[in-house]
Amino acid sequence: MTNRIDYLNKIKTNTHNNLADSTTLIKTFDDMDNGFVNNILVNGSTILFRNTSEMIKNNKKYTYGTHGTPTTNDLCVAISMLERSDKTMVTCSGLMALTSTFLCILKPNDHALVVDSVYNPLKQFCKMLLTRFNVHVDFFDPRDEYNLKTLLRTNTKLIHLESPCSNTFEILDIHSICKYIKQRSNRCVISMDNSWATPLIYKPITQGVDISICALTKYPTGCSDVVIGSVSTTKKLSLAFNNFERLIGTTSSSYNCTLVLKNLKSVFVRLYYHHNSVVKVCKYLTTSGYVSHVFSPILPWSPDHKLWKRDYKLSNGIISFTLKSNKIEDYKRLLDGLKIFGLGWSWGGYKSLAAIADTKHRHFKGITNTPIIRLQIGFEDINDLINDLDNSFQHVNNKKT
């Protein structure tokens, strides 16, 4: 294999030169030793040693496939640069990135605090699996910072945030929460699911978060063809996650990493397109006679608008709403009547999707107890998407009459 560039040193130089993230992503990886613009793909499980001494010492950078390849390392370095983190590990999914964080940090008799409107599979993991290991978990109200403060214990080891929150998009004052927690405890670790924004829109570690987690499946991939996640940490936690990574064997394939690296270089352009489309869909939904409430922090009357404007300034491609009808049959008819939107989970790709989101698992219901329709706005023509929604709304209304 040809000698490879020291990416970490190069990225530090670029970061110190105050280059934009989009510039650094392209510039850093455009002068590979082999002359190609894109990162090379190195796949494999077995790595050969030059002699037995090297094999026994086990001090090579690459010793086995589960410990990473030059390709997985390229992606980790790119994400670390975006996150402003010391270390990044990639996992086989975004959910694996979340659960790995909890397993790495928590031990029996520890206490964890988790925002109530967190990604529901993670909440189920906390309730069904962590309790088996005698780890205690409380869920706090995303709308009440005082509620978080009252639940903090002397044995609280992990506080997990998600902002904006799943499906209803409550925004937490991350800087304020981190400042308070650090003043109260020097042993409490703060993690955050940053999948909504990605590190291109928001960088949690710069605001006091210790662990930033991202479902790279979403916008960094952008094509709905890869399932992958990342965990980025501060220097204080790097050794713990290094050891955990080797013990668990968590990784993703080099092929998946290559796809993400390639698509990362266009993610800023895609995010702007998603944002502009969501602005137009927001305008349509808020003036629709069929819609009761629209969930989006970009709306001026949203209780999260000021925080969004201060910390984010850019939205992504998802938006949620409730109907004036509270009948589940009307929600189903609306989705079944869509011709351009596909019915499917996930988001972040070029295909527009619709799904019914369930909030029954939440302790703090907020403003709705009804079902929620979540839309992922893709790259189809925005007028066609709005017409698709309008036709389906009329179809539901005609059925009722």
N, C-alpha and C positions, 0 to 999 in steps of 0.2 A: 504494500500500500504506500502511496506517495505521502511525503511529510505533509501534515495538516497545519493550518494556521492556528495560533493560540487565540481562540475566539473570545475568551474571557477578557484577556488584556486588551484586545481590539475594541470590544464593546465598552469597556471602562473608558477608553480614550474617546470614543464617539460620544458617550454620555457626558463626559466632562466638557466636550465641545458644544454641548447644548443642541445637538441635532434633534430634530423631531423623531418620534418613534417610527413613523412611516419611512423616513429617510434611512434611519439606522437599520431597519429590517431588511431593506434592499441593499444598502451599501455594505453592510457587514458580511453578507454572504455572496457577494458578486465577484470575488476574486479567489475562488478555490484554486488550489495548486494544479488541478487538472484543467483549468481554464473555462469550465462551464458555469453558466449563470446560476443554475439551481444546485442545491445540495445533493451530494452523491448518496445513493442508497446502499447501505451496508447491512445485509441481512445475515443472520447466522446464530447458531447456538454454541458452537465450539470455536474457541480461540486457541491458536497454537503458541506454545512457549518455545523460546530459543534453546533452553537447556533445563535440566532438572532443578538447578538452583533457583532460577526464575520461577519455575512452577511451584516449588515448595514455599518460597517467600511470599508468593501470592500478592506481590506489590505492583503488578502491572495495572494500568488504568482499566484495561478490558481483560477480564479473565473468564467470563461465561456470559451467554446471551441474556440471562435474566438480570445481569449487572449492568446492562446497557451496551450500546454500540456507538460508533461515531455519529450515526444518524440520530439516535435518541438523544445523544449529548447535544447535538446542534439545536434540537427543539428545546431542550431544557435551558440552554444558554439564552436562546431567543426569548423564552417566556420570562426568565430571570431578569433580562434586560427590561422588558416591558413592566414587570412587577416591581422593579427596583429591589429585588430580593437577593439573598446570598446563595440560596439553593432552590432548585426545582426538581421534583420527581414527577414522572408521568405515570398514569395508571390506566387500566383497561376501560374505565368509564368515569363520568363525573361523580356518580354515586360512590364508586370505589374510592375516589379521592376524598370524599366526605367521610366515609366510614373509616378509612385508613387513618385519617387525622384523629378521630375519636379513640381508635384503638391504640395509636401511638402515644397519646398524651395521658389517657385515663387509666387508673388502676383501681382495684377494689377499695371501697369506702370513699372514693372521690365523689365530688358533686359537680354537676355540669348545669349551666344555664343556657337555654336555647330559645331563640325567638319563636313565638307561637305559630306564626305564619310561614314557617320554614318549609322547604321542599318535603312533601309528605312521606316519601319513602325513607328519608332520614329520620323523621319523627317515629315511624314504625320501628326502625332499627333501634332507636333509643328505648322505646317501650318494650320491645320484644326480646332484644338480645343484650343490651347493656345491663338490664336489671338482673340477668342471669349471673353477671360478674359482680353483683353488689355495687354497681355504680348508680348513683341517684341523680335523676334528671328532673329539673323544673322548667316550665315554659313560661316566658314572660310576654306581656302585652307590647306589641310593637308601637302602640300609640301612647304608651305610658312609661317614660323613662324612670319614674319613681318606683314603678312595679319591679323593674330590674334591680334597683338599688335595695329594695326591701328583701329580695330573695337571695341576695349575696350572702354566702356563709364563709366561715373560716376555712372550711375544707373545699371551697369552690376552686376547682383546678382548671376548668375550661368554660369560657363563655363563647357561644357560637352565634354569629350574626348572619343575617342575609338581608341585603338591601340593594335595590328594591325587593320586597318580599314576593313570594310566589303568588301569581295570579291576581292579587289585589294591589301590589306594587307600593306598599307602605315604605317610606324612606326613613332610615334611622340616622340620627346625628352621630355618625361613626367617630368623628374626632372628639366630640364631647363625651361619649361613652368610654372611649379608650382612655381619655385623660382621667376620668373619675376612677376607673378600675385600677389604673396604674398607681394612683394615689392611695387607694385602699389596700392593694395587695401586690407584692412583688413576685408572687409565685403563681398568679393566675394567668393563663394563656388565653389570648383572644384570637379566634379564627373567624373567617368570613367567607361566605359563598358569594363570589363576585361574577357569577355566570351571566347575569342580566347585562352588566355594563362591559365586561371584559376589562383587562388592564389598559386597554387603549382609551377607554372613557374615564375610568376611575382606578386609582392605585391605592388600595387599602393600607398597604404596608407603610406608605408615606404619612398616613394619618394615625398610626399607632397600633395597627393590627399586626399580630405576630405571624399569622398563617393566612395566606390568600389562596382560595380554592376556585378553580374555574372548570366548568364543563366545556372543554375544547370542542366537544361534539357540536356545539351551537355555532356562534359566529366565526370563531377562528377557522373551523372547517368549512362551513358555509354551503356544503353540497349534500348534506344528509347521507353521506356514505361512510362515515367514520364514527366510531364510538370511542371516546378517549377523554381523560381528565388530567388535571395538573394540580400539584400542591407546591406552593412557593413559600419559603420560610425566611425568617431573619437568621442572622449568623448564630444567635444564641441557641437556636433549635436545630441547626444544620446537622450536628453530630447525631442527635437522637433520630432524626429522619433518615440519615445515612444508614445507621444500624438497622432501623426498622425496615427500610427498603430491601436490604440484603436478606433479612430474616424471612420476610413475607414473600419476596420474589415478585413484587408488584412491578409491572412494566407494561408497555404497549409495543406492538410490532413496529419495526423500522419502516415498513411500508406505510403504515398509518401516520407515523411521524413525518415522513416525507410529504405526504399529502397536506398535512396541517402546515408545515413550513412553507409550502408553495402558496397555499391559500391565505396565510397570514399577510402576505405582501399586498393583498388587495382588500383586506378587511376594512380599512378605514373608508374606502370608497363605497363599499357595500353598506356599512353602517349609516353613512350619510343618506344613501338611497332609502334604506329602511325608515330612517327618521322622517324624511320628507313625505314618504307615503303614509306613515302613521299620523302625521299632522293632518293630512287630508281626510283620512278615515275618521279621526277624532271629530273633525268639523261636521262630517256627515252624520255620525252617530248621535252627537249632542243635539242636532236639530231634527232628528228622526222622531216621529210620533209614536214609535213602537218601543223605544228604549227608555228604561227607567233611570239607569245610572251608568256612567262610563268611568272605568278605572284607568287613569293615566296621570302621572305626575306632571306632564307637560301642560295640562289644563290649568289656566290661571286661578280657578276656584278650587282646585284640588288642595287638601290640607298639606300635601307634600310638595307643592309647587316651589315654595321658597327654597327648601333644601335642595330640590332637584336643580334649580337654577344656579344655586351657589356651588354645588359639588359636581354636577354632571353636564348640564347645558346641551346634551345630546341624548336622544332617546334611542331605543332599539326598535325591533319590528313587531313587538307584541302589545296587545291592548285587550282589555276585557270589558264586558258590559252585562247588565241584567235587563230583562224585559219587564214591561209594565205588568204582564201576566206572570203569575207565580206558578203556573201549571207546567210540570215537567214535559207534558205532551207537546206544548207549544215550543219549548226549547228543542225537542227532538225534531219537530216538523221543520223548524227553521234550519237546522243543520242538514236534515235530509233533503231540503229544497235547494241547497247550494249546488251549483254546477261547475264553478271554477275553483272555489276553495275545496281542498281535499279534507277528509275527516282523518285526522292522525295526530299522534303525540309528537312531542319535541318542537323545536323552533330554531330559527337561525339560518335556514336554508333559502333557496330561491323559490320554493314552492309555497304558496299560501295555504294555510291550514286552519281548521276550526275544531274545537273540542269543548266538551262540557267539563268544567272544573268543579271539584267537590271541596267544600270548606267545612263539612260536618265534623272533621277531626279537630277543629280549632276550639280552644277553650274560650277565647275572646272573639266573639262573632263580628264585632265592628258594625258596619252599617247594613249588612245583608245576611239573611238566613236562607236566601233563595239560591238556586243554581247560578253559575256564572259561565258565560260563554267567552272563551279565550280565542282570539284570532292571532295568527302569525301572518304578517303581511309580507309577501314575497316580492318577486320581480315581475309579475304579470302587470299589464297596463292598469293603472290605478282606477281609471274610469270603468273598465270592465269589472274590476273587483267590487266597486261601489254599486254598479248595476246588478251584480250577482246578489249582493246583500239586499238591495231594494226589492228585487223580484221575489226573493225568498220571504222577506217580511210581508209582502202583499199576499203571497201564497198562504202564509199562516193566518193572516187576517181574513181572507176569503173562506178558509176552512171553518173559522169561528162563526162567521155569519151564515 
